[in-house]
Structures are given as C-alpha cells and as structure tokens.
Amino acid sequence: MADQKRKNQEVILQQFNKLRQEQRMVAQKISELKLEESEHKLVIDALKDVNEPTRKCYQLVGGVLMERTVGQVQPNLENNASKINSLLNTMDKTLEIKAKELGDFKEKHGIKVKGEDSMEDKSKSDSPAIASSGVLVN
C-alpha cells in the first residue's frame, strides 16, 4: 500500500516537472523573441534615416552575409518584425495557459514548492488545517 502511494507520488512529481519544464521553455522562447524583436527595431530605426533606397547594406541570412540595397532589406525587416510581434502575442497567451495549468495541477495534487508561496502559507496557517497527502518539490 505504501509502495503504491510512493509510485503514485512519483508519477505526480514527474507530471509536475514536465509541466514546469514546458512553462520554462515557453518563457525562454519569449525572451529570445523579445531580443530578436528589439534587434529588428534597432535596425529598422537606423535604416529610416537613410534616404537612398539604392544604398548598399548587408544582411545576414542563414549564416551567410548578403549584399543588398536598403530598398530590398527594409520591407523584409518590417515584415519580419510584425511576424515576431504577432508570435510574441501568441506565446504570451500560451505562457498564461501553461501557468494556469501548472497552478491547477499544484492545487489539485496539493504540491508545495520550497521557497514558493511562503507568504501564502503564513496566511493559511491562521485558518483551520486541511489534511492532504501533498508532494514537496525542491
């Protein structure tokens, strides 16, 4: 019986860690996209000052440096920046969904993470204790 309970807790812990890892991956991708978006905006702002659409400029495409004109590069950059922005909005929504999933999973299985929710625990200590067979995660 205790062995079965231990296996069940291990499965719950694995599922929790999987959800947490998915949330971290989405957050990491969002930070990468924000960096890329800021780089695009920086280049777009620099090219707006150039009044010659036939002026040479260089663009890194797939690890290859390409010689092009400002007139060719600027529309592509603006298009890419708008796509990155829409992807960021989608990823933000995905992160919110993952956070809600993780919170619901923690609540459902009574999972407590060390160092997290310390203020929440103090406020709950004033209320009557509820018996649970929760899992503690480092």
N, C-alpha and C positions, 0 to 999 in steps of 0.2 A: 504494500500500500504506500509506504513512504517512498519506495523506489519509483512507483508510478507518478507520484506527486512531483518528485525531483525531475523526472523526464519531462513532465508537462511544463514545469517552470523553465527548463532549458529550452524547450520549443518556443515558449512565450518570449524568452530573452532573445533568442535568435531572430524571431519576427520583429521584435522591437529594434534590435540593432540594424536589421535590414531597412526598416522604415527610416531610422535616424540617418543611415548612410545615404539613402535616396535623397533625403532632405538636404544633406550636406552637399551632395553632388549638384543639385539644382542651384543651391546658393553659390557654389563655386563657379558654375557656368554663368550665373547672373553677374558675378563680379568680373569675369573675363569679358563678357559682352559690354559691360559699362566702360571698361578700359578701352575696348575697341571703338565704342561709340565716341568717347572723348577724343581719341586719336583722329577719327574721321572728322569731327567738328573742328579740330585744330587745323587740319589740312584744308578743309573747305573754307575756313575763315582766312587762311593765308592766300588761297587762290582767288578769293573775291577781290583782293587788292590788285591782282594782275589784270590789266585792261587789254592785253593782247591774247586772243584765243589761239593764235598760231605759235605762241612761245613754247619752247621745249620744256618738258618736265619729265620726271622719271617716276615710274610706278612699279612697285614690287608685286609681281603676280606669280603665286605659287613658287616662290623662291628664286624667280628669275626677274632681273631688273629690266624693265621695258622702257624704251624711249617713246614718248607720245607727246601730244600737244595738250595745253591747258583745256582747250575746247573739247577734247576727247575724254579727258580724265574727270573733269568737274561734274558732268552729268552722272557718270558712273558712281562717283563718290557720294553724291547726294542721294542717288537711288539706294546704294548700299546702306547709308546712314538711316534712311527711312525704314528699310527692312530690319536693320538691327534694332531700331526703336520699337517696331511692332513685335519683334521676337522677345524683346525685354518685357514688354507688357504681358505677353503670353506666359513667359517664365515666372513673372511676379505672381500671376494668378495660380500657376502650378505650385509655387512655393507656399502660398497661402493654403491651398488644398492639402499639401503634404503636412504642413504644420497642424492643421485641423485633424487630419488622420492620425498623426502621432499623438496629439493631445487626447483624442478619443480613445486610442489604444491604451495609453497610460492610465486613463481614468477607468476604463473597463477592467483592466487587469491589476489595478492598484500598484502600479510601478512608481517607485520613488528613485530619483537620480540624486546622487550625492552632490551637495552644493547647489542644487537647483530647488526652487520653491521654498527656501528657508524661511522667508517672511510668511509665506502661505501656511507653513507648518505651525509657526508660532501662533497665528490667528486661529487655526483649527484646534490647538491644544486647549483653548478655553471652552470649546464645545465638547459634548459627550463623545467618548471614543467609540469608533466603529471597528468591529473585528474584521480583519481582512487577511488574506494569505498572499500579500503583495510580494513583489520581487524588488530587490535593491540592486541598482546598477551603478558601477563605479564610473 
